Amino acid sequence: MKSLKKLSKINLFIILIILIITSCSKEEQKDKNVIKINDSYLTEEDLKSMLNDQLNRTKLKEELINEWIEDEVLYNEAKKEGILEEKDFQKIMNKSQKKLAIAFLINKIVEDQDFQIKDDEIKKFYDENKNEFKLIDDLYHFKSATFYNYDDAIKFREKLMESNLTISENLLKAQKINYSISENYLYKNEVQPIQLLRILNLLEKDEVSLVIETDDGNFIVVQLIEKLSKNEIPQLDFVYKDVKEKLLLVKQKEFVHNYIKELISEHKLEIERFDE
């Protein structure tokens, strides 16, 4: 099987499509303007989108507004200086337009397909590419139960300790209290708050934590199912989602490759290579 590194091109296409669709595909709607420069407007909806963009997560609202103003001022000056008509600029624009059109086409033909991925395919793909799923950091598999008052959390923890069971929906239902449960597979840098990470590092396999109060005033009980160390190759259960996503990319890449071959055949394209 070809190296998964060759998926980078289609990954780039997919990322590009997501960014374009997120920012450009919404129908225009009337919205309150935040600021205006000549004929350009920054709306509240635009600003909200900018604030929600992962790339801007560390920026403040006023900082983004100032960046937008600077961009508009510089763009207007570039037009005045004739930059948009320069040959080098047009050459890059045409190349970008071609790549953009290709990305849209690939997104369209891929979206129209229903790629079925069966469990046996996922297992086979995992078995053949285990090294590709080597952990990039410590990984924690744990369950947590969240309660809305301290007494409920304490009662549940005591019941859990007495029964020597793992946190489960059935066990919680029997308590007749308000709760929510979750099962997590998180890398070390994904575990929040830091207090939870410290507790997970102190727990042994299947051990139950003390009651933890969260920042929002709720109370959680955590049970460590398993901890894997960086560079370990985890069992399929731990990386099932990642394996499935990578297999989907492989299928999409193969589909696009076959689509291109069909186009060449259908249009009877003559491809001639010249010696350098």
C-alpha positions in Angstrom: 0.0 0.0 0.0 1.3 3.5 -0.8 2.6 5.6 2.0 0.0 7.6 3.8 2.2 10.6 3.3 1.0 10.8 -0.2 -2.4 11.8 1.2 -1.1 15.3 1.9 -2.3 16.7 -1.4 -5.9 15.6 -0.9 -5.7 16.7 2.7 -4.7 20.2 1.5 -7.7 20.2 -0.9 -10.1 19.2 1.9 -8.7 21.8 4.3 -9.0 24.4 1.5 -12.5 23.5 0.8 -13.5 23.7 4.4 -12.1 27.1 4.8 -13.7 28.3 1.6 -17.1 26.9 2.3 -17.0 28.3 5.9 -16.2 31.8 4.8 -17.8 32.1 1.3 -20.7 29.8 0.7 -23.3 31.3 3.0 -26.1 33.2 1.3 -25.7 37.0 1.7 -28.0 38.4 4.4 -28.6 41.8 5.8 -26.5 42.3 8.9 -25.4 45.1 11.1 -22.2 46.8 9.9 -19.3 47.1 12.3 -17.1 49.4 10.1 -17.0 50.7 6.6 -14.1 51.7 4.3 -15.1 53.0 0.9 -17.4 50.3 -0.5 -16.2 47.5 1.8 -18.1 46.6 5.0 -17.2 44.5 8.0 -20.4 43.1 9.4 -21.1 41.6 12.8 -21.5 38.2 11.2 -18.1 38.6 9.5 -16.5 39.5 12.8 -18.2 36.6 14.6 -16.9 34.2 12.0 -13.4 35.7 12.4 -13.5 35.3 16.2 -14.6 31.7 15.9 -11.8 30.9 13.4 -9.3 28.5 15.0 -6.5 30.6 13.6 -7.7 33.6 15.5 -8.4 31.9 18.9 -5.8 34.0 20.7 -6.8 37.3 19.2 -9.1 39.9 20.7 -12.1 41.5 19.0 -10.5 44.9 18.6 -7.3 43.3 17.3 -9.2 41.6 14.5 -11.0 44.8 13.6 -7.7 46.7 13.3 -6.3 43.9 11.2 -9.3 44.1 8.8 -8.8 47.9 8.6 -5.1 47.5 7.8 -5.9 44.9 5.1 -8.5 47.1 3.4 -6.2 50.1 3.4 -3.3 48.1 2.0 -5.5 46.4 -0.6 -6.9 49.8 -1.8 -3.4 51.1 -2.1 -2.3 48.0 -4.1 -5.2 48.7 -6.6 -4.1 52.3 -6.9 -0.5 51.2 -7.6 -1.7 48.9 -10.3 -0.5 45.7 -8.6 -3.6 43.8 -9.7 -2.7 44.4 -13.4 0.9 43.4 -13.1 1.9 40.3 -15.1 3.5 38.5 -12.1 0.3 39.1 -10.0 -1.9 37.9 -12.8 0.2 34.8 -13.3 -0.1 33.9 -9.6 -3.9 34.7 -9.7 -4.5 32.4 -12.7 -2.5 29.6 -11.0 -4.5 30.0 -7.8 -7.8 30.1 -9.7 -6.9 26.8 -11.4 -6.0 25.2 -8.1 -9.2 26.6 -6.5 -11.4 25.2 -9.3 -9.7 21.8 -9.0 -10.3 21.8 -5.3 -14.0 22.6 -5.8 -14.4 19.9 -8.4 -12.7 17.3 -6.2 -14.9 18.3 -3.3 -18.0 18.0 -5.5 -17.3 14.6 -6.9 -16.2 13.2 -3.5 -19.3 14.6 -1.7 -21.5 12.9 -4.3 -20.1 9.5 -3.3 -21.2 7.3 -0.4 -18.0 5.7 0.8 -18.9 2.6 2.8 -16.3 1.6 5.3 -16.8 -1.8 7.0 -15.2 -2.8 10.3 -13.2 -5.6 8.7 -11.7 -3.0 6.3 -10.8 -0.8 9.2 -9.1 -3.7 11.0 -7.2 -4.8 7.9 -6.0 -1.2 7.3 -4.9 -0.8 10.9 -3.0 -4.2 10.9 -1.2 -3.2 7.7 -0.3 0.3 8.9 0.2 0.0 12.7 3.3 2.2 12.8 1.3 5.1 11.3 -0.8 5.2 14.5 2.1 5.3 17.0 1.0 7.7 19.7 2.3 11.3 19.5 1.8 11.8 23.2 0.5 10.1 26.3 -3.1 8.9 25.8 -5.7 8.6 28.5 -8.8 6.4 28.3 -11.1 7.3 31.1 -14.8 7.6 32.0 -16.4 10.4 34.0 -19.7 11.0 35.6 -20.9 14.6 36.1 -23.3 15.6 38.9 -25.0 18.8 39.8 -24.6 18.7 43.5 -21.9 17.4 45.8 -24.0 14.9 47.8 -25.1 13.0 44.6 -21.5 12.7 43.5 -20.4 11.4 46.9 -23.2 8.8 47.0 -22.4 7.6 43.5 -18.7 7.3 44.3 -19.4 5.3 47.4 -21.7 3.0 45.4 -19.0 2.6 42.7 -16.3 1.7 45.3 -18.6 -0.8 47.0 -19.6 -2.6 43.8 -16.1 -2.6 42.3 -17.6 -1.8 38.9 -16.8 0.7 36.2 -18.8 3.9 35.5 -21.7 2.9 33.4 -25.2 4.1 32.3 -27.0 1.3 34.2 -25.2 2.0 37.4 -26.1 5.6 37.3 -29.7 5.0 36.4 -30.1 2.9 39.5 -29.2 5.9 41.6 -32.1 8.0 40.4 -30.2 11.2 40.3 -29.3 13.8 37.6 -26.1 13.1 35.9 -24.3 12.8 32.6 -21.5 10.4 31.6 -18.7 10.4 29.0 -16.0 8.1 27.8 -12.9 9.8 26.7 -9.8 9.0 24.7 -7.6 12.2 25.1 -4.0 13.0 24.5 -2.1 14.7 27.4 -2.4 18.1 25.9 -6.1 17.7 25.4 -7.0 17.0 29.0 -8.5 20.0 30.7 -8.5 21.4 33.3 -4.9 20.8 34.5 -6.3 19.5 37.8 -7.9 16.6 35.9 -4.6 15.8 34.3 -2.8 15.7 37.6 -5.5 13.3 39.0 -5.3 11.0 36.0 -1.6 10.7 36.5 -2.1 9.7 40.1 -4.7 7.0 39.3 -3.9 3.3 38.7 -5.8 1.3 36.1 -9.6 1.1 37.0 -9.0 3.3 40.0 -11.7 5.9 40.9 -10.9 9.5 41.8 -12.2 11.6 44.6 -15.0 14.0 43.7 -13.7 16.9 41.7 -15.4 20.3 41.5 -15.4 21.9 38.1 -15.1 25.6 37.1 -18.8 25.7 36.3 -19.9 24.5 39.7 -20.6 20.8 38.9 -18.9 17.8 40.4 -17.3 14.9 38.6 -16.0 11.4 39.4 -13.3 10.0 37.1 -12.2 6.4 36.5 -9.0 5.7 34.7 -9.5 2.8 32.3 -6.0 2.8 30.8 -3.1 5.0 30.1 -0.8 4.6 27.1 2.6 6.2 26.8 4.0 8.3 23.9 5.3 6.2 21.0 3.3 3.1 21.9 1.2 1.5 19.3 -2.3 1.4 20.7 -5.0 -1.2 20.2 -7.5 -0.5 17.5 -10.2 0.6 20.0 -8.0 3.6 21.0 -7.5 4.9 17.5 -10.6 3.6 15.7 -11.8 7.0 14.7 -8.3 8.0 13.3 -8.0 4.8 11.4 -11.4 5.2 9.9 -10.6 8.8 8.8 -7.3 7.8 7.2 -8.9 4.9 5.4 -11.6 7.2 4.1 -8.9 9.5 2.7 -7.3 6.6 1.0 -10.6 5.6 -0.6 -11.2 9.2 -1.7 -7.7 9.5 -3.2 -8.2 6.2 -5.1 -11.6 7.4 -6.3 -10.1 10.7 -7.6 -7.2 8.9 -9.3 -9.7 6.6 -11.1 -11.9 9.6 -12.0 -8.9 11.3 -13.7 -8.1 8.1 -15.6 -11.7 8.0 -16.9 -11.5 11.6 -18.0 -8.4 11.0 -19.9 -10.0 8.0 -21.6 -13.4 9.6 -22.2 -11.9 12.8 -23.8 -9.2 10.8 -25.6 -6.6 13.1 -24.3 -3.1 12.8 -25.8 -0.5 13.2 -23.2 3.0 13.6 -24.6 6.1 13.9 -22.5 9.2 15.6 -23.8 12.8 14.9 -22.9 14.4 17.6 -20.7 
